Amino acid sequence: MFRLTQRGAIQYLEAEALAALDLVTHAFCTRLGGVSEGPFASLNTGFLVGDREEDVRRNLTLIADSFSIPANRLVLMGQVHGDRILILDGDGPPPGSVPACDGLITDRQGVTLGIKTADCVPLLFVDPVRRVIGAAHAGWRGTALRIASRMVDLFEERYSSRTENILVAVGPAIGVCCYQVDGPVYTAFSSRPGADRFLHPCREEGRWMLDLASANRIALTERGLPAGNVLSARHCTACRRDIFFSHRASLGCTGRQINLLMLRDGSR
C-alpha cells in the first residue's frame, strides 16, 4: 500500500512497506509544495523544461531541507533512456555532476538517489539484509532493455543480495489508460513472452496501449522476486495532473517531480 503524506509543504507518496523498515528515507514527490509557477507549478525539479532556474533551485532546497538530505549528497541521473547503471561505492560523483545513466546503486549512508519523472516509471530498490539501495528510471526504452532486471543482477553480483530479500517500489507513472504507443514501441516489446499482459491493442489501427508499470513488475517477478516484494503505487500521472506532472498529458509543457531514496545514517 502507498499513502499520501507530507513533510513541511512537500506532499509525497510513500510505500508503507519501505517506511516500516526504519532503514531508508524515501519519497515519490508530487508536484505540490514548491515555488514554481504556470505549467511548472509548483514543485518542479527540472532545469531544462523552461522554468526559472532560481525557482528550481529553491524547490530542490525545500526538498533537501524537508527530507534532511545532507549537503551535496543528492545524486541525480542524466537519464538517457538506456540501461546503464552506476554503482556509487564512494560518496558519489563530485557535487554538481549528473552522471549519464538510468540507474544508481549504493550502500553508502546519506547518499540520496534521485529520479526525475513526468510519466516514466521510477523504481526504488531496497535490500534490508545487505543494506543496499538502488533507483532506476524506466521509460519505454529502459523497460524494453529490462533495466529492472539488470538492477537485480547487480545487487546479486556486487552485494550478494538474494531476490527474496529485495523490495521494489514502483512509483507513479503514466497508466495503460493513457499511454498509446506506435509501431517501433510495439516491436520493442512484442517478441517478449507474455507481452499481451502489458501490451494491448486499441481501436486506432497501428497503435497499442502500453502498461509500463506492469511490464516492469512482470520483469522483476520473472527475475525471481516474490510478487509480494514488488509494491505498486498504481497512480496514473496523466490522469492525476492535479498532483503529478505529465509530459504527455501536458503536450510537453510541464515540470518534473522527483523520487528519492536514501540509507539513513546509523542504519549500517
Backbone as a ProteinNet text record, in pm:
[ID]
protein_1_A
[PRIMARY]
MFRLTQRGAIQYLEAEALAALDLVTHAFCTRLGGVSEGPFASLNTGFLVGDREEDVRRNLTLIADSFSIPANRLVLMGQVHGDRILILDGDGPPPGSVPACDGLITDRQGVTLGIKTADCVPLLFVDPVRRVIGAAHAGWRGTALRIASRMVDLFEERYSSRTENILVAVGPAIGVCCYQVDGPVYTAFSSRPGADRFLHPCREEGRWMLDLASANRIALTERGLPAGNVLSARHCTACRRDIFFSHRASLGCTGRQINLLMLRDGSR
[TERTIARY]
83.4	0	88.2	38.2	103.8	11.5	71.6	-10.2	46.7	-43	-3.9	23.4	141.5	178.1	250.6	303.5	356.5	467.6	572.5	676.8	689.1	660.3	657.2	552	591.9	499.1	500.1	592.9	612.8	515.9	430.2	339.6	398.9	394.6	458.9	390.8	415.4	370	483.8	448.8	546.9	488.3	575.5	535.6	541.6	430.3	424.9	526.5	549.7	645	787.2	824.2	957.4	965.8	860.1	858.7	870.6	812.5	813.7	952.3	1043.1	1176.8	1257.9	1227.3	1304.6	1452.2	1477.2	1612.4	1645.5	1543	1563	1465.8	1505.8	1413.7	1379.4	1251.5	1214	1091.1	1073.1	957.6	936.3	811.5	769.6	699.1	775	718.2	610.6	513.1	411.7	461.6	375.8	409.1	375.1	332.6	279.7	382.8	387.9	469.2	587	597.8	712.1	676.7	766.7	750.5	735.3	747.5	736	593.6	579.1	450.2	413.4	288.4	240.7	236	276.6	271.3	368.4	458.3	557.6	517.7	398.8	354.3	335.6	390.2	470.6	607.7	619.6	745.9	823.2	846.5	923.2	1069.9	1132.4	1275.3	1354.8	1291.8	1359.5	1414.7	1545.5	1609.3	1588.8	1558.4	1560.4	1421	1321.7	1183.7	1126.5	1202	1154.9	1122.7	1137.6	1112.1	1230	1205	1312.8	1411.4	1540.5	1642.1	1637.3	1614.1	1612	1496.3	1384.5	1271.4	1302.5	1367.9	1404.5	1501.8	1599.2	1696.7	1628.4	1534	1460.5	1379.8	1318.2	1242.4	1332.8	1451.8	1544.2	1592	1607.6	1644.7	1531.9	1408.1	1293.8	1288	1314.8	1313.7	1425.9	1546.7	1659.9	1634.5	1579.6	1550.5	1442.3	1338.3	1225.8	1266.5	1357.4	1395.5	1533.5	1588.7	1718.5	1825.6	1831.7	1934.1	2063.1	2172.6	2298.9	2342.5	2413.9	2458.7	2540.6	2509.4	2582.8	2579.1	2476.7	2467.1	2349.1	2280	2174.3	2237.1	2226.1	2283.4	2169.2	2167.9	2067.5	2130.3	2046.7	2094.6	2073.5	2159.3	2138.6	2016.4	1975.2	1854.5	1852.6	1931.3	1949.7	1861	1764.8	1670	1741.6	1832.2	1903.7	1898.5	2005	2008.7	2142.3	2215.9	2342.7	2314	2382.1	2364.3	2498.7	2502.1	2625.4	2620.6	2728.6	2740.5	2822.5	2764.4	2830.1	2893.4	3022.1	3088.1	3173.5	3167.6	3227.3	3114.7	3138.6	3033.1	2950.8	2976	2901	2985.7	2933.4	3006	3034.5	3127.7	3154	3026.6	3012.2	2892.3	2866	2741.8	2702.8	2709.2	2773.2	2780.7	2651.2	2620.3	2499.9	2543	2565.3	2614.1	2512.8	2561.8	2474.8	2438.8	2327.6	2284	2135.3	2076.9	1936.4	1918.2	2029.1	2021.4	2136.6	2109	2210.9	2194.5	2307.2	2306.6	2413.4	2383	2483.4	2455.1	2560.5	2545.1	2593.9	2608.9	2662.1	2549.9	2566.4	2467.2	2468	2351.5	2339.4	2342.8	2390.8	2387.4	2243.2	2185.5	2044.8	2035.7	1965.7	1948.1	1820.5	1828.5	1712.6	1678.6	1549.3	1496.9	1395.2	1406.4	1306.1	1213.2	1083.4	987.2	870.6	806.6	682.6	600.1	608.5	532.8	609.4	743.8	822.7	810.9	853.7	837.9	960.3	942.3	1051.6	1049.2	1163.9	1176	1275.7	1233.4	1319.9	1343	1470.3	1510.6	1572.9	1535	1593.9	1618.5	1742.6	1774.5	1804.5	1710.5	1731.5	1831	1860	1956.1	2099.2	2127.9	2261.2	2276.3	2167.4	2165.3	2220	2151.1	2185.4	2058.7	2073.6	1958.7	1990.9	1886.3	1903.4	1783.5	1804.5	1696.5	1714.3	1604.1	1610.5	1498.4	1532.5	1438	1403.3	1274.6	1232	1126.7	1171.9	1082.2	1060.2	1001.6	974.2	1104.1	1205	1330.7	1401.1	1410.5	1473.2	1397.5	1265.4	1183.4	1207.1	1212	1237.8	1376.4	1471.1	1606.2	1616.8	1506.7	1498.8	1593.1	1588.1	1673.9	1640.1	1513	1475.1	1547.3	1552.2	1622.6	1771.8	1827.5	1970.6	2006.1	1916.2	1939.9	1953.1	1865.2	1870.9	2000.5	2040.9	2167.6	2282.7	2288.4	2399.3	2389.1	2269.4	2253.5	2314.1	2287	2339.2	2490	2537.9	2678.9	2769.5	2727.4	2814	2797.5	2673.8	2645.9	2594.2	2591.1	2543.5	2400.2	2318.3	2177.6	2105.2	1997.7	1910.9	1777.1	1721.2	1599.6	1485.1	1481.4	1371.3	1379.6	1495.2	1511	1493.7	1492.8	1487.5	1342.3	1318.7	1189	1200.9	1097.8	1097.8	965.8	975.1	856.5	847.1	733.8	707.1	620.5	677.6	609.7	509.5	451.7	352	410.2	332.9	375.4	250.3	268.3	153.6	95	-38.7	-104.3	-143.2	-181.7	-226.2	-348.6	-422.7	-539.6	-503.8	-379.2	-340.2	-218.5	-149.6	-22.8	-39.1	-71.4	-84.4	50.7	93.2	225.5	213.7	323.3	322.3	401.3	424.2	488.1	624.8	718.1	850.5	847	758.3	747.2	688.3	587.2	528.4	634.4	716.5	820.3	919.9	949.9	1046.5	997.3	865.5	810	742.4	695.8	603.2	663.6	795.8	858.2	880.2	856.1	876	763.5	794.8	689.2	594.5	465.3	367	346.9	388	375	229.4	136.2	-4.8	-54.9	27.5	-11.6	6	87	108.2	101.3	83.1	73.8	-57.7	-146.5	-283.4	-322.2	-401.5	-448.9	-546.2	-557.3	-656.4	-734	-830.3	-919.9	-850.8	-747.5	-678.1	-579.6	-588.6	-502.3	-356	-270.6	-127.9	-86.4	-175.3	-144.7	-180.8	-111.9	-134.9	-131.5	-183.6	-177.9	-74.5	21.3	131.5	118.8	127.5	126.2	270.5	338.6	480.7	505.8	422.6	443.3	431.8	330.8	313.9	430.3	480.8	594.8	714.6	735.7	846.3	817.2	693.6	658.8	679.2	635.2	648.8	796.1	875.7	1019.5	1083.7	1042.5	1100.5	1059.5	934.1	891.3	950.5	964.4	1030.2	1178	1235.6	1375.9	1392.9	1282.5	1289.3	1238.6	1197.7	1143.7	1004.1	973.6	835.7	741.3	622.6	526.7	498.1	496.4	469.2	579.4	696.2	808.4	806.1	714.7	705.7	581.7	603.2	497.8	462.3	335.5	294.5	204.2	239.6	158.5	26.4	29.1	-91.4	-159.4	-80.5	-132.5	-91.2	-184.9	-154.3	-123.1	-1.5	39.3	-42.5	-85.6	-164.2	-306.3	-363.1	-498	-498.1	-388.1	-383	-288.8	-317.9	-235.2	-252.9	-351.2	-366.8	-254.9	-195.2	-87.9	43.5	42.3	165.2	186.5	312.4	345	330.3	278.6	266.9	309.1	418.4	469.4	368.5	310.4	217.8	87	29.5	-98.9	-88.1	31.6	52.7	115.1	122.9	177.9	320.6	395.5	537	570.2	472.3	498.1	461.1	557.6	530.9	661.8	653.1	772	807.9	891.3	934.8	925.3	860.3	863.8	985.7	1026.8	1146.3	1108.6	1183.9	1164.3	1297.2	1293.2	1414	1428.6	1554.6	1583.2	1719.5	1725	1848.9	1857.6	1974.5	2002.6	2026.8	1956.7	1971.7	2104	2157.4	2276.5	2247	2344.8	2327.1	2256.1	2220.7	2146.1	2234.9	2365.9	2455	2498.7
-118.9	0	125.6	227.3	357.1	458.2	557.7	660.5	797.7	894	1032.5	1097.1	1154.7	1216.2	1346.9	1410.7	1545.4	1572.6	1642	1697.6	1845	1929.8	2071.4	2097.6	2166.5	2193	2082.9	1987	1886.3	1770.1	1747.8	1633.9	1523.1	1399.5	1289.5	1157.5	1059.8	923.5	843.6	753.6	660.4	520.4	422.2	281.9	239.9	194.8	163.2	55.8	-40.7	-147.8	-95.2	3.5	62.7	150.9	226.3	312.4	230.7	111.2	26.5	-29.9	-27.4	-81.3	3.4	131.7	225.6	222	203.6	188.9	297.3	338.6	433.7	550.5	660.3	770.1	761.9	762.4	756.2	843.3	886	968.6	966.7	952.3	979.7	1114.4	1220.2	1353.6	1382.4	1461.9	1511.6	1644.6	1712.2	1844.4	1954.6	1919.1	2014.4	2051.9	2180.9	2225.7	2313.8	2355.3	2434.9	2578	2644.1	2786.8	2815.9	2716.7	2740.5	2779.7	2842.3	2895	2845.1	2874	2837.9	2688.4	2639.2	2495.3	2415.5	2483.9	2417.4	2417	2468	2475.8	2336.3	2312	2413	2357.7	2225.7	2165.5	2106.6	2187.8	2140.7	2127.9	2016.7	1994.7	1982.7	2011.2	2000.6	2134.6	2139.6	2263.2	2289.7	2186.8	2200.5	2205.1	2243.6	2240	2378.2	2484.8	2620.6	2699	2637.7	2704.4	2795.7	2888.6	2976.4	2898	2913.5	2836.8	2863.1	2988.3	3019.2	2948.8	2928	2856.9	2708.3	2650.7	2508.9	2487.8	2574.9	2561.3	2577.6	2667.7	2683.8	2558.4	2499.6	2375.3	2263.7	2251.2	2146.9	2171.8	2297	2329.3	2293.2	2322.7	2285.9	2134.9	2058.8	1912.2	1864.7	1917.1	1875.8	1905.9	2023.1	2058.8	1968.2	1939.6	1860.4	1717.2	1660.3	1520.1	1502.7	1612.7	1608.3	1544	1585.3	1535	1612.1	1542	1612.9	1697.4	1804.4	1895.7	1821.4	1847.5	1790.1	1638.2	1576.4	1429.6	1381	1471.1	1430.5	1404.3	1278.8	1240	1217.5	1295.9	1285.2	1221.4	1157.5	1090.9	1179	1157.7	1222.6	1170	1045.9	982.9	987.1	898.2	895.6	791.7	736.7	637.4	512.9	463.7	340.6	245.3	163.2	67.5	72.5	183.2	196.9	223.2	149.2	160.5	191.6	291.2	333.7	292.9	228.7	192.7	300.3	357.4	461.7	395.2	365.4	298.2	393.5	522.9	625.9	714.4	843.2	935.4	983.2	925.1	964.9	1050.1	1088.7	1175.2	1311	1387.6	1520.3	1604.4	1692.4	1776.5	1849.8	1848.3	1917.2	1832.4	1716	1630.3	1552.9	1521.9	1445.4	1330.1	1212.5	1100.8	1057.4	1024.8	979.9	834.2	810.3	674.6	678	559.6	549.6	462.6	429.2	353.1	387.3	390.5	416.6	315.2	267.1	173.1	217.6	208.1	241.1	168.6	153.5	106.5	212	336.9	446.2	523.5	546.1	622.8	768.7	827.3	968.8	1005.4	916.2	942.5	924.7	1028.8	1026.5	1010.1	906.3	877.6	944.3	1014.5	1087.9	1057.5	1047.3	1026	1135.5	1200.2	1298.2	1234	1248.1	1184.1	1277	1245.5	1313.3	1220.1	1090.8	981.8	849.7	854.8	732	670.6	545.3	471	489.6	540.3	541.1	412.9	348.3	223.1	242.8	213.5	222.8	83.2	43.4	-90	-82.2	-174.5	-181.4	-327.3	-357.8	-486.5	-458.8	-484.4	-452.2	-544.9	-658.9	-752.2	-706.8	-680.7	-634.8	-483.6	-414.3	-268.3	-199.2	-226.3	-169.2	-109.5	3.1	66.3	95.2	112.9	147.5	222	298.3	372.6	360.6	339.5	326.2	405.9	463.4	538.3	449.8	414.6	320.1	382.6	443.5	480.1	357.4	374.5	254	189.6	270.2	211	134.8	197.5	129	4.5	11.9	-104.7	-216.3	-181.2	-281.1	-344.3	-267.7	-318.7	-392.5	-401.6	-472.9	-413.2	-282.9	-220.4	-268.4	-300.7	-350.4	-481.5	-571.4	-698.4	-677.6	-583.4	-555.5	-499.1	-422.4	-374.6	-492.8	-590.3	-708.3	-785.1	-797.4	-863.4	-801.5	-669	-601.3	-611.1	-611	-634.3	-769.7	-870.6	-1004.9	-1010.4	-957.8	-971.2	-890.3	-769.3	-678.8	-693.6	-721	-718.7	-851.4	-954.5	-1087.3	-1083.3	-995.6	-989.8	-1115.2	-1147.5	-1258.2	-1199.3	-1255.5	-1198.1	-1193.3	-1290.9	-1292.9	-1179.2	-1110.8	-1000.4	-862.7	-856.1	-725.9	-678.5	-557	-492.3	-385	-372.9	-271.2	-195.6	-64.1	21	81.9	57.9	108.1	232	346.8	472.4	514.5	632.6	684.1	699.1	660	668.7	673.7	703.4	703.9	563	554.9	425	373.8	248.6	187.6	259.4	327.9	404	519.5	568.4	691.4	679	564.8	555.1	478	551	492.3	500.2	388.4	382.6	336.8	354.9	324.8	198.1	177	54.4	26.1	123.5	95	50.5	109	66.9	-73.9	-99.5	-233.2	-337.5	-307	-400.7	-429.1	-327.2	-344.3	-441.9	-459.4	-544.6	-671.3	-673.5	-777.6	-917	-926.8	-1058.8	-1117.3	-1038.4	-1087.3	-1183.9	-1301.8	-1394.5	-1328.3	-1344.4	-1287	-1137.9	-1082.5	-938.5	-892.9	-985.3	-946.1	-913.1	-935.2	-897.1	-747.1	-680.3	-537	-455.3	-520.5	-453.1	-492.8	-395.4	-425.8	-350.1	-412.3	-341.7	-230.5	-132.4	-26.9	-5.6	82.9	99.9	159.1	238.4	303.1	206.1	189.6	95.1	136.2	36.7	62.3	125	120.8	176	73.9	84	-8	70.3	10.2	68.4	-9.4	62.8	0.6	30.4	-75	-63.7	-75	39.7	41.3	-15.3	23	-25.3	-176.7	-232	-377.5	-447.8	-390.1	-450.4	-461.4	-361.5	-367	-462.8	-464.6	-560	-703.5	-731.5	-866.2	-902.8	-808	-834.3	-869.7	-802.6	-828.7	-965	-1001.8	-1132.9	-1244.8	-1221.9	-1322	-1335.9	-1229.5	-1233.8	-1306.5	-1333.3	-1411.8	-1345.7	-1217.5	-1153.3	-1206.3	-1235.6	-1272.5	-1158.9	-1193.6	-1091	-992.9	-1041.9	-954.8	-855.7	-874.6	-781.9	-664.7	-668.8	-562.8	-480.1	-358.1	-272.2	-166.1	-149.2	-62.2	50.4	173.4	289.6	292.1	250.7	245.6	381.8	488	621	655.3	699	741.1	890.8	925.3	1065	1148.2	1087.8	1161.9	1188.2	1093.5	1112.5	1210.1	1212.4	1292	1410.5	1494.9	1614.1	1714.7	1692.2	1779.3	1759.5	1640.2	1616.2	1570.6	1538.3	1494.5	1570.8	1585.6	1634	1518.9	1550.2	1450.8	1514.8	1466	1518.6	1498.7	1380.4	1351.4	1428.5	1426.5	1493.1	1644.5	1699.2	1843.9	1883.5	1789.5	1814.3	1869.7	1820.2	1854.4	1976.5	2056.2	2177.6	2153.3	2104.6	2071.4	2056.7	2030	2013.6	1867.8	1844.7	1710.3	1695.2	1586.4	1555.4	1468.9	1469.9	1395.1	1278.8	1170.7	1048.7	1018.8	996.5	994.7	866.6	827.6	712.3	733	715.6	736.5	638.1	576.3	499.5	597.2	580.1	672.6	650.5	757.5	747.8	658.2	573.1	483.1	355.9	334.1	214.7	94.1	115.9	2.9	-65.8
0	0	0	-67	-68.2	-1.2	62.8	126.2	92.7	82.8	59.8	194.9	208.9	335.9	307.7	411.4	394.5	494.1	445.4	532.1	498.3	594.8	564.5	458.9	352.8	242.8	138.1	148.7	45.4	63.8	-34.7	-33.3	-120.3	-69.1	-140	-105.5	-191.9	-167.2	-105.3	-14	37.6	38	18.4	26	172.1	225.3	367.9	406.3	317.6	350	362.3	281.5	294	417.8	444.2	561.9	690.4	689.6	809.3	840	742.6	764.9	861.6	870.8	952.3	914	785.4	732.3	631.1	555.2	446.8	460	399.1	371.4	223.6	191.4	50.6	27.6	-96	-130.6	-281.1	-319.5	-456.7	-450.1	-472.3	-454.9	-558.7	-518.8	-610.9	-669.3	-738.6	-791.7	-691.6	-571.3	-474.6	-368.9	-335.9	-224.6	-261.4	-387	-430.9	-463.1	-536.7	-566.3	-715	-801	-945.1	-982.2	-1097.4	-1140	-1278.8	-1317.5	-1450.3	-1470.4	-1587.6	-1613.6	-1526.9	-1456.5	-1372.7	-1224.5	-1195.7	-1056.4	-998	-875.6	-808.5	-767.2	-753.4	-707.6	-825.5	-927.8	-1042.5	-1007.7	-1046.8	-1022.6	-1152.3	-1265.5	-1394.3	-1440.1	-1467.5	-1512.4	-1661.3	-1738.7	-1884.8	-1946.2	-1868.5	-1918	-1944.7	-1912.5	-1936.7	-1811	-1696.1	-1568.5	-1533.8	-1441.8	-1395.3	-1308.7	-1337.5	-1265.9	-1116.6	-1076.2	-933.5	-862.8	-933.3	-873	-857	-957.1	-947.7	-832.9	-820.9	-711.8	-576.2	-566.5	-441.6	-410.3	-511.8	-490.2	-439.1	-497.2	-453.8	-310.5	-273.9	-136.3	-40.4	-79.1	4.4	25.8	-79.7	-69.3	21.4	0.5	82.9	229.8	258.7	398.1	456.8	379.5	429.4	461	380.7	398.1	462.3	513.7	582.9	496.5	371	279.1	304.2	335.3	361.7	242.4	271.7	165.7	61.4	-63.8	-177.6	-182.7	-123.3	-126.6	-209.4	-278.2	-370.4	-506.4	-553.6	-682.5	-781.4	-886	-991.5	-1115	-1194.9	-1316.4	-1439.2	-1538.9	-1667	-1740.1	-1706.1	-1762.1	-1914.4	-1972.9	-2117.9	-2185.2	-2112	-2164.7	-2216.3	-2133.8	-2165.7	-2047.7	-2034.7	-1923.6	-1849.6	-1864.4	-1791.6	-1644.7	-1557	-1412.8	-1350	-1263.3	-1197.7	-1050.9	-1003.8	-862.9	-792.3	-688.5	-610	-487.2	-495.6	-384.8	-303.1	-336.9	-253.6	-202.4	-196.5	-155.3	-274.1	-390.6	-508.6	-600.4	-715.7	-807.5	-742.7	-797.6	-742.3	-739.1	-639.3	-631.3	-762.1	-803.3	-925.5	-1050.1	-1044	-1161.7	-1179.2	-1301.9	-1333.4	-1422.8	-1366.9	-1448.3	-1552.9	-1672.6	-1781.5	-1760	-1695.1	-1665.9	-1633.2	-1616.3	-1577.1	-1453.4	-1387.8	-1264	-1172.4	-1041.6	-940	-827.7	-775.9	-663.4	-564.6	-434.9	-334.1	-203.2	-123.1	14	111.5	63.4	144.2	211.7	341.5	416.2	371.6	368.5	340	194.2	106.8	-37	-84.3	-138.2	-178.7	-329.4	-371.6	-514	-561.6	-674.8	-723.9	-867.7	-895	-1030.1	-1058	-1172.1	-1213.4	-1316	-1296	-1386.2	-1418.3	-1530.4	-1567.4	-1655.1	-1631.8	-1695.1	-1687.2	-1698.1	-1689.8	-1549.9	-1539.3	-1414.6	-1325.3	-1202	-1105.2	-1022.3	-1011.2	-936.6	-822.8	-699.8	-583.6	-526.5	-514.2	-470.8	-331.3	-243.6	-109.7	-74.1	-34.6	26.4	173.1	263.4	404.2	473.7	413.8	473.7	444.3	317.6	279.7	292.7	321.1	336.6	212	103.4	-27	-85.5	-154	-218.8	-364.4	-443.2	-584	-636.6	-741.6	-806.5	-956.8	-1027.4	-1172.8	-1237.7	-1351.9	-1435.4	-1554	-1564.6	-1668.4	-1759	-1866.6	-1975.3	-2062.4	-2179.2	-2257.6	-2307.3	-2338.4	-2385.4	-2273.4	-2156.1	-2044.3	-2002.9	-2010	-1977.4	-2078.6	-2206.6	-2310.5	-2293.5	-2242.3	-2217.6	-2084.5	-2011.5	-1883.3	-1779	-1763.9	-1664	-1523.6	-1497.1	-1364	-1332.9	-1429.1	-1408.8	-1392.9	-1467.1	-1457.2	-1320.4	-1261.3	-1125.3	-1029.4	-1041.6	-955	-980.4	-1106.2	-1138.1	-1058.9	-1057.5	-990.8	-839.5	-784.7	-641.5	-603.8	-685.6	-657.8	-676.8	-790.1	-824.3	-732.4	-699.3	-623.4	-472.2	-428.1	-284.6	-229.6	-312.9	-271.5	-219.3	-274.4	-236.5	-283	-215.4	-254.3	-298.2	-403.1	-459.6	-358.9	-268.1	-172.7	-70.9	-66.2	29	-33.6	-165.8	-233.7	-244.4	-199.2	-214.9	-322.4	-405.9	-510.5	-505.2	-494.8	-500.4	-639.5	-705.4	-840.3	-826.3	-856.8	-830.6	-937	-920.6	-1014.8	-1155.2	-1254.8	-1394.6	-1481.3	-1607	-1697.6	-1704.8	-1699.5	-1695.2	-1831.8	-1835.4	-1960.2	-2015	-1930.7	-1972.2	-2064.4	-2055.5	-2124.2	-2215	-2212.5	-2283.6	-2413.2	-2518.9	-2652.4	-2722.8	-2783.3	-2845.9	-2990.9	-3065.2	-3207.9	-3239	-3367.8	-3414.7	-3356.8	-3355.4	-3300.2	-3154	-3074.8	-2934.7	-2927.4	-3008.9	-3013.6	-3048.6	-3148	-3190.7	-3079.2	-2997.9	-2889.5	-2783.5	-2772.6	-2667.4	-2717.5	-2839.9	-2884	-2885.9	-2899.9	-2903.5	-2764	-2661.8	-2525.5	-2488.6	-2435.3	-2393.2	-2293.3	-2317.3	-2226.8	-2243.1	-2358.3	-2379.3	-2375.8	-2404.1	-2402.8	-2262.7	-2160.6	-2024.6	-2000.5	-2081.6	-2061.5	-2190.1	-2303.8	-2432.7	-2497	-2516.4	-2555.4	-2682.7	-2769.7	-2889	-2849.7	-2936	-2913.8	-3043.5	-3040.7	-3154.4	-3276.6	-3254.3	-3364.9	-3429.3	-3558.4	-3628.9	-3616.4	-3592.5	-3581	-3450.4	-3352.1	-3221	-3112.7	-2999.7	-2888.4	-2758.1	-2652.6	-2519.2	-2438	-2381.2	-2307.8	-2158.5	-2078.3	-1933.2	-1884.2	-1874	-1838.5	-1699.2	-1604.1	-1467.1	-1460.9	-1529	-1528.4	-1596.7	-1704.7	-1773.2	-1679.3	-1596.4	-1500.7	-1386	-1338.2	-1232.7	-1280.6	-1401.5	-1456.2	-1473.8	-1522.5	-1538.9	-1405.3	-1299.4	-1167.5	-1113.2	-1128.8	-1079.1	-1164.6	-1295.1	-1379.5	-1341.8	-1290.7	-1247.7	-1114.5	-1045.5	-923.9	-797.9	-805.4	-686.6	-657.6	-531.3	-497.6	-532.9	-580.6	-622.1	-509.2	-385.9	-272.7	-242	-302.3	-282.1	-379.5	-477.2	-576.9	-544.3	-498.3	-445.6	-549.2	-577.8	-687.9	-640.5	-680.2	-643.7	-719.4	-847.5	-931.9	-945	-951.9	-982.5	-1125.3	-1206.1	-1343.1	-1342.5	-1384.6	-1384.9	-1483.9	-1593.4	-1692.4	-1643.5	-1570.3	-1515.3	-1398.2	-1321.7	-1198.7	-1213.5	-1312.4	-1331.1	-1218.2	-1133.4	-1016.4	-915.8	-914.4	-817.2	-880.4	-1010.1	-1076.2	-1205.8	-1245	-1378.8	-1477.9	-1596.8	-1703.6	-1834.8	-1891	-2017.3	-2129.6	-2135.4	-2244.4	-2230	-2111.6	-2092.7	-2106.8	-2082.4	-2092.7	-2226	-2318.2	-2451.8	-2445.2	-2347.8	-2339.3	-2257	-2219.4	-2142.4	-1996.5	-1920.3	-1780.3	-1706.3	-1575.4	-1493.5	-1471.4	-1371.2	-1334.7	-1182.8	-1137.2	-994.7	-965.5	-840.1	-802.4	-712.2	-725.7	-647.2	-578.4	-446.5	-365.2	-285.6	-261.6	-175.8	-110.7	23.2	97.2	212.8	230.8	351.9	465.5	573.9	684.8	757.4	814.3	896.7	1016.8	1050.8	1163.7	1129.3	999.3	961.7	937.7	922.3	895.6	1023.7
[MASK]
++++++++++++++++++++++++++++++++++++++++++++++++++++++++++++++++++++++++++++++++++++++++++++++++++++++++++++++++++++++++++++++++++++++++++++++++++++++++++++++++++++++++++++++++++++++++++++++++++++++++++++++++++++++++++++++++++++++++++++++++++++++++++++++++++++++++++++

